[in-house]
């Protein structure tokens, strides 16, 4: 059976399904912004953006774009009922003060201990920009990472130790990749789910850290 890696949209759908109702959530730049498309309004999840929006949502089909309403990825968004606009001081106080229940971030690397590197690869053509990521990982109650399992050169992104500059040390709670959902636990990395057609041996071969397969693991539909 061929392996069916999860699409970015399917990954976003899975992440959205794991967010607790009535949570305050920050979605990081890039892939994590897709999660907003799969959040049902009745679940009462409030989205925060570090550029000063609390209570945003995606544009409805055909909805006019307001050039003054952008998320941290510079994508146009709309305001939900009861939304508020703040300056950066208040927005970052929410992040640093422990008022964000969950943040979903991208990553270049995640270590076996849950260290996160997501802002600088050190390459000559990179433009390091940490943004609010360091504040988020220091203040948010839970950290989900959403990323491809391997980089463009075919190297594992889950590694024994990060070789890129750290965003935070021991901060990641769960990893969502195009191949698996993996919890970072005190006893190591535990696989909760795998993409369809993927066996554990193949997943392990594509991961530079020892994994444990949970007894209740599930297969993820594409």
C-alpha positions as CSV (number, residue, x, y, z in Angstrom):
1,X,0.0,0.0,0.0
2,X,1.5,3.3,-1.0
3,X,2.2,6.0,1.6
4,X,-0.2,8.9,1.4
5,X,1.4,11.9,3.1
6,X,-1.1,14.4,4.5
7,X,-1.7,17.6,2.6
8,X,-1.3,20.9,4.3
9,X,-5.0,21.3,4.4
10,X,-5.6,17.9,6.0
11,X,-2.9,18.6,8.6
12,X,-4.7,21.9,9.4
13,X,-8.0,20.0,9.7
14,X,-6.4,17.5,12.2
15,X,-4.9,20.3,14.3
16,X,-8.2,22.2,14.4
17,X,-9.9,19.1,15.6
18,X,-7.5,18.8,18.6
19,X,-8.1,22.4,19.8
20,X,-10.2,22.6,22.9
21,X,-13.4,24.6,22.7
22,X,-13.3,28.2,24.1
23,X,-9.5,28.3,23.7
24,X,-7.5,31.5,23.0
25,X,-5.2,30.5,20.1
26,X,-2.4,32.1,18.2
27,X,-1.7,30.7,14.7
28,X,1.9,31.3,13.5
29,X,3.1,32.5,10.1
30,X,2.8,30.1,7.2
31,X,1.1,26.7,7.3
32,X,-0.5,27.2,10.8
33,X,-2.7,30.0,9.4
34,X,-4.6,27.3,7.5
35,X,-6.0,25.9,10.8
36,X,-8.4,28.9,10.9
37,X,-10.3,27.5,7.9
38,X,-11.4,24.4,9.9
39,X,-12.6,26.0,13.2
40,X,-16.3,25.8,13.7
41,X,-17.8,29.0,15.1
42,X,-19.9,27.1,17.7
43,X,-16.7,25.9,19.4
44,X,-16.0,29.4,20.7
45,X,-12.3,29.4,19.8
46,X,-10.8,32.9,19.8
47,X,-7.9,33.6,17.4
48,X,-5.2,36.0,18.4
49,X,-2.6,37.7,16.1
50,X,0.5,39.3,17.6
51,X,0.1,42.3,15.4
52,X,-2.9,43.3,17.5
53,X,-6.1,41.4,16.7
54,X,-8.1,39.3,19.1
55,X,-11.1,37.6,17.6
56,X,-10.3,37.3,13.9
57,X,-11.6,34.8,11.3
58,X,-11.0,34.0,7.6
59,X,-12.8,35.9,4.8
60,X,-16.1,34.4,3.6
61,X,-16.2,33.5,-0.1
62,X,-16.6,36.7,-2.0
63,X,-16.1,39.0,1.0
64,X,-14.4,42.3,0.3
65,X,-10.8,42.6,1.5
66,X,-10.1,45.4,4.0
67,X,-6.5,46.3,3.5
68,X,-6.2,47.4,7.2
69,X,-7.2,44.0,8.5
70,X,-4.2,41.6,8.1
71,X,-2.9,38.8,10.3
72,X,0.8,38.3,11.2
73,X,1.3,36.6,7.9
74,X,0.0,39.7,6.1
75,X,-3.1,37.7,4.9
76,X,-6.4,39.6,4.8
77,X,-8.8,38.5,7.6
78,X,-12.2,39.6,9.0
79,X,-13.2,40.4,12.6
80,X,-15.5,38.1,14.5
81,X,-18.3,39.4,16.7
82,X,-16.8,41.0,19.8
83,X,-13.3,41.3,18.3
84,X,-10.9,43.9,19.5
85,X,-7.9,45.7,18.1
86,X,-4.9,46.5,20.3
87,X,-1.4,48.0,20.0
88,X,1.6,45.7,20.2
89,X,2.2,46.4,23.9
90,X,-1.2,44.9,24.8
91,X,-0.9,42.1,22.3
92,X,2.5,41.0,23.5
93,X,1.3,41.3,27.1
94,X,-1.4,38.7,26.3
95,X,1.3,36.4,24.9
96,X,3.9,36.9,27.7
97,X,1.3,36.9,30.5
98,X,0.1,33.4,30.0
99,X,-3.3,34.4,28.4
100,X,-2.9,32.3,25.3
101,X,-4.0,28.7,25.7
102,X,-2.3,27.4,22.6
103,X,0.0,28.5,19.8
104,X,0.5,26.6,16.6
105,X,3.9,27.3,15.0
106,X,6.0,26.1,12.1
107,X,9.5,24.7,12.6
108,X,12.8,24.0,10.9
109,X,13.7,21.5,13.6
110,X,12.3,20.0,16.8
111,X,14.6,18.1,19.2
112,X,13.9,14.9,21.1
113,X,13.4,17.1,24.2
114,X,10.9,19.4,22.6
115,X,13.4,22.2,21.8
116,X,12.1,24.4,18.9
117,X,14.1,26.1,16.1
118,X,11.9,28.0,13.7
119,X,13.3,31.4,12.9
120,X,16.8,31.1,11.4
121,X,18.6,28.4,9.3
122,X,21.9,30.3,9.3
123,X,22.1,30.1,5.5
124,X,23.6,33.1,3.7
125,X,20.3,33.9,1.9
126,X,18.1,33.6,5.0
127,X,16.5,36.6,6.6
128,X,16.3,35.9,10.3
129,X,13.1,37.2,11.8
130,X,11.8,35.7,15.1
131,X,8.8,38.0,15.3
132,X,6.6,37.0,18.3
133,X,7.7,33.3,18.3
134,X,10.0,33.6,21.3
135,X,7.3,35.4,23.3
136,X,4.7,32.8,22.3
137,X,6.7,29.8,23.3
138,X,7.5,31.4,26.6
139,X,4.0,32.4,27.5
140,X,1.5,30.1,25.7
141,X,0.2,27.2,27.8
142,X,0.6,24.6,25.0
143,X,2.7,24.5,21.9
144,X,1.8,22.6,18.8
145,X,4.2,22.4,15.8
146,X,3.0,21.9,12.3
147,X,5.6,21.0,9.7
148,X,6.8,18.7,6.9
149,X,8.5,15.6,8.4
150,X,11.6,16.1,6.3
151,X,13.2,19.2,4.8
152,X,13.7,19.9,1.1
153,X,17.0,18.0,1.1
154,X,15.4,14.9,2.6
155,X,16.8,15.3,6.0
156,X,14.7,14.6,9.2
157,X,13.4,17.7,10.9
158,X,12.9,15.8,14.2
159,X,16.5,15.5,15.5
160,X,18.4,14.6,18.7
161,X,19.5,18.2,19.1
162,X,18.6,21.3,17.1
163,X,21.5,22.7,15.0
164,X,19.7,25.9,14.2
165,X,19.3,28.8,16.7
166,X,16.6,27.9,19.3
167,X,13.3,29.7,19.6
168,X,12.6,27.9,22.9
169,X,14.0,25.0,25.0
170,X,11.7,22.1,25.9
171,X,8.6,23.9,24.8
172,X,6.9,21.7,22.2
173,X,4.0,19.5,23.3
174,X,2.9,17.9,20.1
175,X,4.2,17.6,16.5
176,X,1.9,17.4,13.5
177,X,3.8,16.4,10.3
178,X,2.7,15.2,6.9
179,X,3.5,11.7,8.2
180,X,2.4,11.5,11.8
181,X,1.1,13.1,15.0
182,X,3.8,12.8,17.8
183,X,3.6,13.8,21.4
184,X,6.7,15.0,23.2
185,X,6.6,13.3,26.6
186,X,9.0,12.9,29.6
187,X,9.5,9.4,28.4
188,X,10.3,10.4,24.8
189,X,8.5,10.9,21.5
190,X,5.2,8.9,21.3
191,X,3.4,8.4,18.0
192,X,-0.3,8.9,18.3
193,X,-1.2,8.7,14.6
194,X,0.3,7.9,11.2
195,X,-0.6,8.7,7.6
196,X,-2.3,6.1,5.6
197,X,0.0,3.3,4.1
198,X,2.8,4.3,6.5
199,X,4.3,1.6,8.7
200,X,6.2,2.4,11.9
201,X,9.5,1.1,10.6
202,X,9.4,3.6,7.7
203,X,8.4,6.4,10.0
204,X,11.3,5.6,12.3
205,X,13.7,5.5,9.4
206,X,12.6,9.1,8.5
207,X,13.1,10.4,12.0
208,X,16.5,10.9,13.6
209,X,15.1,10.2,17.1
210,X,13.9,7.0,18.7
211,X,10.1,6.8,18.6
212,X,7.5,4.8,20.6
213,X,4.3,3.7,18.9
214,X,1.3,4.3,21.2
215,X,-0.9,1.2,21.8
216,X,-4.0,3.2,20.7
217,X,-2.4,4.8,17.6
218,X,-4.7,5.5,14.7
219,X,-4.3,5.7,10.9
220,X,-5.1,9.1,9.4
221,X,-7.2,9.3,6.3
222,X,-5.8,11.5,3.5
